[in-house]
Amino acid sequence: MTHTTTDQPARRPSGAIVPVLAFAGIVVAVMQTLLVPVIKDLPQLLSTSPSNATWVLTSTLLSGAVATPIMGRLGDLYGKRRMLLASLGVMVVGALISGFTSAVLPMIVGRTLQGFAMGAIPLGIGLMRDMLPRERLGSAMALMSSSIGVGGGLALPAAALVAQNADWHALFFGAAGLGVLSIVLTLLVVPESEARAKGSFDVLGALGLSAGLVLLLLPITKGSDWGWASGTTLALFAAAVVVLLLWGLLELRLSAPLVDLRTTARREVLLTNLASIMVGVSFYVVSLVLPQLLQLPAATGYGLGQSMVVAGLCVAPLGLTMMFTAPVYARLSAKYGPKVTLIMGLLIIGIGYGGGLGLMDAAWQTVITSVVLGAGIGLAYSSLPALIVGAVPASETGAANGLNTLMRSIGTSVSSAVIGMVLANTANHVGGLAIPTLHGFHVSFLIATGAVAIGLVLALFLPKPDRAPQLRASSQEDAGLERAEEVLRVFRGRVLDAGGTPVARAKVTLIDRRGRQAGATLSADDGSYALPVPAEGPYVLAARAAGHGPLASSATHHGDHRPIDLDLSLPGETVSA
């Protein structure tokens, strides 16, 4: 764990850092959705069976799920910008491999490499936390978190236009070009973060997590084809439980694990990750239902008979609204906190799906549904990284946001499997073709509404944010204002051991620039401490506890009357207290 404050960046980053990082997130989303317009044609295009063609999509999902937490941890250890560039570079190579082949096996290899780009989202959020001042961080993280939906919404009509008027391989060359552009912009604009986590990379933990995720997600994505009660599906689920349990036991024994499960088990982190799964479920339903409803022939009695391009344009407001929601989120979150904005987002999503049940009779009605859902999903997605960042140390931002992004991916995977099963089981079979029914679309929207309800309950149980009291302009005496400012001007955080466990009754001493003691306190039972700061300037926080080595951590308070969160990690060696 590093011991640096992120209240102000060490160097002032360029004003273009936020759009450049958000563009990287949009590129990742484009890569994920560029095959949506040609999904039904993949078996013919690749001269293979439908079951083999599905691996073109499944491989990307699996590699993205595996790469996200791993790249986040590597970024914490060796540099988030470096790992961001690596993720984008692997994606470009994968896109070029897919662009030059029409054989199924090389296509799957290329799509697997493209999945590694999913690590760009948590890495971008981590870079923002390390370098941006607090007044810019909220809206920046909101835009980065929403970029996956923004890119998906904008890519659908563009990909449909290309697929309808050009060779489908052009989709991959376009994605590769966007990836190269993102790499160049990142090299020119984004500096490397100086924040580093201590320890080495947990290779065994990475292998265990990879195996567990593959064993879990594989039956989720293929269960409809194999049969949910088949021996293969059940055996893979059972193996996933065993492997993930063993992996968890391993992680708890390591001083520098791939994923700090003790931090993950904190109430605010656990509930946020569970709510993220529900948001992922709700996000993907609209992406699966509306394009099919729009493109079904009007002769079905409920299909809207639109072209592939028009269908993409009708769904595009989903991504556009998510993008424009980011600055709105920043204002709402600054006033009410990310917990409230998450609840607001989930309520709006519920309204969107509830109202969408009666808005399936015309193309313009689907646009209304897309706009409402985009606003709700944008608020919800924007709130998630803020909740995670506020609950974990700066040195774990990449890994923690990587895990949160993984939870969203699991939600979309579950959504894809469940909605696919619902639409298949409710379809009408005409001339050997399975045609989705209006009843299936309604059931899908109801499932999304149920997921939102579960997410809302989880969000309501999130702990209240530890927010500093707000000062108001009034006729208070100057002495009263000074006392209030002293309460806000404070270093606070938790004292942890090398394994991340809170250390109680650790002595924390505040030393000013002249080497004099400016304050001292003992950590509480949960490891928390708070030390008022007498004036702005550099300080050293010295921590000491029985059974641990001493720690000295430097930090600077800039006199802006805001608390600075700083966790202190004591070395593991035993010393006399």
NORTA-V894926 format. One record per helix or strand of 2 or more residues. SS is the DSSP state (@ for helix, = for strand). FROM is the first residue (numbers start at 1). TO is the last residue. If there is no record, write none. Layout:
SS_FROM_TO + SS_FROM_TO
This chain:
@_17_33 + @_36_46 + @_50_53 + @_55_78 + @_80_99 + @_104_131 + @_134_165 + @_170_189 + @_203_226 + @_231_253 + @_261_264 + @_267_295 + @_298_300 + @_308_336 + @_338_356 + @_363_389 + @_394_425 + =_428_430 + =_433_435 + @_438_460 + @_478_488 + =_490_496 + =_507_511 + =_517_522 + =_528_532 + =_537_544 + =_551_557 + =_564_565 + =_568_569
